[in-house]
Amino acid sequence: MGYNIDWIFQRLRYPSGLWYIASQIAITAVGLLAKFVLVFLNKTTVYNKERLLNVIAKRPAGVPLVTVSNHHSCFDDPGLWGVLPVKYVCNTFRIRWSMAAHDICFTNTLHSTFFMYGKCIPVVRGSGVYQHAIDLCIQKCALGHWVHVFPEGKVNMTKEEMRLKWGVGRIIYESPRIPIILPMWHEGMDEVLPNIEPYILNWGKKVTLNIGQPIDLHDFIQDLKDRKVPEPEARKLITDKIQDVFHHLRKETEELHKKRL
């Protein structure tokens, strides 16, 4: 029997004022660490950074943001957000919500409390798309928040082209307002924090982060809803669209990264 995570969801659904104070402390500490590691200790280049900044700062009020990226290292989140200005990466009201593996990040009360205040949502891998983590992401989208998803569903250590998990499709389809969908691809994060022991952060490595164009699925999703397409079919169709974008964004980013080596 694993650690009971039920209490976490209640606090994440209805965070109190004290929760936000504790979260601000955690987010500030982790955000500064991410920025120090990615910007000062390593050589990070971001392509099309303005696309990410625009959707964080300038999207219409109440419109949710769903960012999606590949997952090559346990430091991808929070590390990648170190490229953001301090006013975003150290602001609990502006930084993303993100799902994290319950059997890695939520194994005891201390770890669970830390990751909870870091705006991480415990996801139970293998439990499918109908679980509390996905429901909570949909709730955060309903509030117009930013949710980040690793649709590969795990750290992809072999870097194979994987079929994306359909949870991201359900989040997007069931969001009361159709979110802005922003794809990202990165290379080099597994050099900053390798996936082998002793799991020590490195310095002097080259990281490339490429922000894609927002994926405009508004008309496509609205048509699915108008035709009352069953949710299982709709989430697959939406996820397939993201998969196609990932395929091209990956090739583009790999070429950009090779030029820096």
Secondary structure as UniProt FT lines:
FT   HELIX           6..13
FT   HELIX           17..35
FT   HELIX           36..41
FT   STRAND          43..47
FT   HELIX           49..57
FT   TURN            61..62
FT   STRAND          65..69
FT   TURN            74..75
FT   HELIX           76..79
FT   HELIX           80..83
FT   HELIX           86..89
FT   TURN            92..94
FT   STRAND          97..101
FT   HELIX           102..105
FT   HELIX           109..117
FT   TURN            118..119
FT   STRAND          120..123
FT   TURN            125..126
FT   HELIX           132..142
FT   TURN            143..144
FT   STRAND          146..149
FT   TURN            151..152
FT   TURN            157..158
FT   HELIX           167..174
FT   STRAND          180..187
FT   HELIX           189..192
FT   TURN            197..198
FT   STRAND          206..211
FT   HELIX           218..226
FT   TURN            227..228
FT   HELIX           231..260
//
